[in-house]
């Protein structure tokens, strides 16, 4: 039975790099220049990691803003009880 799951991660970067190089320079060029394939795979992997990190940072920032707003509202509600 063949696995029909989509190719992801570094394997996808490899197949995308080979296809892009062969499309730009002609069939078989990627096979003859593995250093070019490696550099494109490395660049794509770094770019994906940066994008993932940026997304996580944005989520954390949004959560911090929400928590900050909730804390401010709570402090304002408690202010009369604490300070009279």
Buried (B, 14 or more C-beta within 10 A) or exposed (E): EEEEEEEEEEEBBBEBBBEBBBEEEEEEBBEEEEEBBEEBBEEBBEEBEEEEEEEEEEEEEEEEEEEEEEEEEEEEEEEEEEEE
